[in-house]
């Protein structure tokens, strides 16, 4: 790591910007195109909408990245050499919106002060709804095409709203979009949104809709490339789009204390298809500038793998990439099932017009299994499994029928994760179907699997043995590095105080405000990094691991200095940016300045929309390189919670409503990061963290089958395939137990069932009693219970955490063995990262 003391653009910034621009079109989803795109022979554009100049590169909160600059859509269009004839409108809108937003934040700040509340906590994630306004668009101006950019922003700390200006379009927006659509032959609605917006009312009255999403620093340039046909969109939706009242979760979302996940396994397309509700745009849907023909060739299945080939031919006249999606419909006579479940997908390489490629799939047969709560088993129930192949969840054909003669027990587990007070909904109508389905089922080639050929996997739930507890030997970390002793000998040589220090992040504050900003930038070594491991074992040479946020890049302070006392000091605020009234306080012109301009990659949802694991890996590689440059060891990303509802304010950070898509993206971005020596990821937030309302004290109530098949399966895939070294537990409770205090999920499932051997950290301040919880049913998580249940480190670390652990130790409520076990998990990672 070298400190960058020049403010000039660095080579890596250019290289990464080019890569992001190149891969961004893979995340754009063309929702509709009646011969408008790509725009040919256009010179002048009529550009309108709240995202045209105020383009959104990603959401707010710890997931926001402090970039040097990002291209807006207005800039991108001008960079491409086109003229914009609606500058007046853009100026007027910008001016209006600046005042509107200032007013909104000033009122919020005043309200917080009056109520004696911490303004930072109270304002977190809050954004004004897009208002109505009276700025007329000028359709008399001649332009070759019109573009309306509709933007929405959300972020950590608040959920989205069922209101115009958020999920719904405002009157002004609808009016302006339809006016432009009427007056210009070539009109494109661009969606610069992190999640769903309702389009039912207008979609049939406009010729082209391009979901651009939020693509980070090259958003504007990448949009111009796609509009002008220098690149083509090849993304598909990773979440179903429909009016919000049609989602199964809407009725049971956003509850303050107990959130009942009554929809069970019927999340996203699993619900829409099984209950035959027509979405606006289905899961897996997306057009391109060309067309493809998919010809599935060979299917073969054994007890371990399902292999398949499909020939994909570009039958149109433009280059493109296609995604091949594989779904299964399972027998449902013994246990309710979803109409279909995604079990695999792959994207082709770029295919020129007329070109073909044969895609080969190898998928684990275990993806066909279902969890039977009654006997705590993952099972392949006897019967017929229909394999469906296509390019969207509603455009598939049955390619084979796999028949299993008797029930197979794939794994014998324990009933874990707690209980609810309700039973899940069940479909009461025939599912979605299409004309040829019955015939396809009848004609499908049959492949038989015999139950007797399968083996049942047993899990060892025994407590991890850590051997002798304390020793009188004295060692330093060098003895571990020189292989004189192993990590555990070192742990045993520590005093209980030393071992306990390891179990929290580094601290020298005990209150929010004691440090500049504890959430999001508690590191003392790297300006703006979110946290770091303890300094208390420095004299024993134990290295310190630095953690920085993501997932849309690395979140650091862009400018910092080092004070005379050697203290690192941000010169630009990080998490509190825009909230500080006292803007001048950080200005200090004589100090040497250092620069940390990190690249903003597309948001999680956009990466998932690429349906291309290679793309996720490339973004991981970019992050890994920048971690090397800026001295970050652990990236606090990817975030892979399930998009249970479009209302979740952090959905933009997450990948998908589907566990397979979520898990694979997390695994591949981790692989990309881990190509870099000593660098790793933290998969977060484990688990069932699906709303921001009362985020630290909300209880996700989920029946075990849904918990395992939906909310944990994504993490299972990420752990097994990506092998990250860290997991972050979530703020919420799971069936009444804090995720950070939950032995079932943290030890029995994560370690015993899945074999995770890194360390688990809490989310920031989950144990902090100074975070207000008055008026809510549940309280904070307990530091001692964190350690006992398998949450090895408490972040960002408070003196009260260490005190709690030591007091409990004195009272016999936690054993030295339990402390050692957590310390060992942490030191193992410190050791492994220093080897890599
Ligand atoms: C967020 C985490 C983040 C952490 C550190 C928390 O508020 O929930 O996702 O990693 O802060 O900034």
Boltz pocket constraint, residues with backbone or C-beta under 6 A from the ligand:
constraints:
  - pocket:
      binder: B
      contacts: [[A, 62], [A, 156], [A, 519], [A, 520], [A, 521], [A, 530], [A, 549], [A, 636], [A, 684], [A, 763], [A, 764]]
      max_distance: 6.0
